[in-house]
Amino acid sequence: MTDQAAARHNMVESQLKPNRVTDLRVQAAMATVPRERFVPEYLSQVAYVDEDLELVPGRYLMEPRVFGRLLQEAGVREGERVLEVGCGTGFGLAVLAEMGAVVVGLESDPVLATAARSTLKALGVAAEIVQGDLTKGAPGAAGFDVVLISGMIPDLPEALAAQVRMGGRILAIIGQGPVGEATLFTRTPGSVSGRPLFDAGVPALPGFAREPGFVF
């Protein structure tokens, strides 16, 4: 076993399992995808620490235990279409693809979007990367089964909620820092209902603002 493979194994054993990530598919996918390929080279040796890692100023790769828990709560099934908002360098997309999802990544930062395309292609991961405003979603590819928002936001924008099919799920960490509430939103006819899951402290995604009057 290589050093990085051992680090992935230790991440599962010491970070995911103690944080109640029991889904074997999530564990297997995160034990397979080389997280070190998705961070700046100077961070490659600490890619598996349980911390949010800065990719570019103000943008982070979410810590493994929180990301794994969100994936588990999403209940992603093989063949489902998943949009990751704020996909960064593409790590989450690679894990979702490993689980059999059809993935689309939305990224506002051109440097991160370029890095995601390059790394995912090098690893043979089929993913569409859309560069644009994170709050607007990817309307041209709408009809997602799952939307995963990779960072803290103050509220769920209507534009993102509208891009999930009926019965679809949205996973987001809602708050204004330092600790927010991981929330599972489900779209039903005429409404989007939210259910709190667990507390999580992760960096905020840029560009989001509280939307007055949007009540779940």
N, C-alpha and C positions, 0 to 999 in steps of 0.2 A: 504494500500500500504506500503510495506517495505521500509526502508531507501534506499536500493540499487535500488529497482524498481523506487522510486521517483527520484533517481539520473539519471537513464536511461532516464526517461521521461524529466527531465530537460536538459539532454544532447541533446536530439532531439530538444527541444523547443529553447534552448539558443545557441546551437552550429551548429546543422545541418541546421535548417530552415533559420537562418540568413545568412548562407553561400550558399544559393540557392540550398540546397539539398531538392528538392521537390518531388522526387520519393517516393511514399507511401510504396513501397516494401522495399526500403532501410531504410526508417524511421522505419518501423515495425520490420525489422530484427535486427537493432541496438538497438531498444527498448526492444528486447526480450533476446538477448544473454548476459549472465552475464559477463561483461568485467572484473570484479574483480577476476574471477577465472583464468584469464590469465596473471596476474602480480604477482610479488613476494608478499608474505603475508604482508610485511611492507608497501606496496603501495596500498593495497586493499581499503583503505578509500579514496584514491585520484584517483581511477581508472578512474573516469569520468571527470577529469579536461581536459581542452583543451591544453594538452601538450604531447609531446613525452615522454614515460615512459621507463626508462632503465630496460631491462630484465636481461641482463648480461653485463659485460663491453663491450662497443662498439656496443651493439645491443638494438634496441628500438621498442616499440609498437607505431605505428603511431598515431598521434593525431586524435580524432574522426572526426573533420570537414574536414580534408584533405582526410582521408580514405573514408568517406561517399561520398564526391564529386567524387573521383575516381570510386567508385562503380556505382554511377549514370551515369557517362560518359561511363562506360563499357557497360551499357545496358544489363546486364546478364539476360538471359531468363531461365525459368525452364527447366531442363534437359541438359543444356549446360555443357560441360566439361571445368573446370577452373583450371589452375595451378597458385598457388601463390608462387612466388619466394621470399625467405626470410620470410617464414611463421612464424618464431619465435615460440611462444607457442601455436599458432593455432587459435587466435581470429578471424582473417580474414576468415579462413576456416569455422569456425562455423557460421559466418554471411552469407557467400556465400551458405552454406548448408541450412540455414534457408530460403534462397531465392529460394531453389529448385535446386541449381547447384550440379553437380557431381564434387567433389573437390579432388585435389592432391596438397600436400604441399611439397615444396623443401626447405630443411634447411641444412646449412653447419655445424652448431654448434651441437655437439652430446647432450649436456645438454638440449638445446632448443627442439631438435627433440624428445627426450625422454619425455619432459614435454608436448609437443603437443600431442603425442600419448596418454599419460595418461589422460590428461584433456579432450580431445575430447571423449575418450572411456567412461569416467565417466559421461559425459553429453549426451551420446548416439548419438554422431555425427559420421556418416560414412565418413571417410576420409583416404586417403592413404598418408603416410608421407615418402618421399624419402630423405635420407641423402646423400649429395654430394655437389660438386662445384656449387655454385649459377650461375656462368657464363655459365655452360654447360646445364642447364635445366634438364629435365627428359625425355631423348630420348626414353626410354623404354615405356613411356606412351604418346608419342607425338600424335599430331592430336587434339590439344586443340582449343576450340572456343574462349577462352579468356585466356590471361596471364596477371596477375597482379603482378607488381614488387613493393614490399613493402619497399621502401627506395630510396634514391637518387643514381643515377648512371651516369657516364660521357657520356656513349653511350650505345646504344642497341646492345648487341652481336649478331652476325649472328646466333649462335647456338640457341638462344632463338627465334629469328624471324622465323627460319626454322621449329620450332615445332608447329606453329599455322597453322591451315588449311586455305585454300583459303577463303577470306572474313572474317577471324578471326581478333580479336582485341588484341592489347597489350597496357596496360596502364603503363606508367613509368614517373618518375620525373627525367628529364634530367638536369644535371648541376654538378658543382664542388663546390657548397656551397658559401655562406650560403643559398642562395635562388636559386632554380632551376625552371624549367618550366614543369608542368604536360603536358604530350603529349599523344595523342591517335594515335597509329600506326595501320594501316590496311594492311593486306597482300593481294596483288593482283598478278595475274600471272606475274612473272618476277621482282617484286619489292615489297618493303615495304614503304608505304608513311606515313609521320608523320604530325599531325596537332596540334599546340599548343593550350592548353586549359586555363590554369591559372597559376599564380606564386605560388610556395609553398616552404617553408623552412622546410625540414625534414632531419634527419641524413642520412649519406651515408651508403650504404651497402658495406661491406668489399669484397675485391677480384676483383672488377671491375676496368678496366683500359680503357682509351680511345683507340679506334681501328682506327688507321690511314687508310684512304682510304675507309672506309665503309660509303657511302653516301646514304641518303634516297632521 
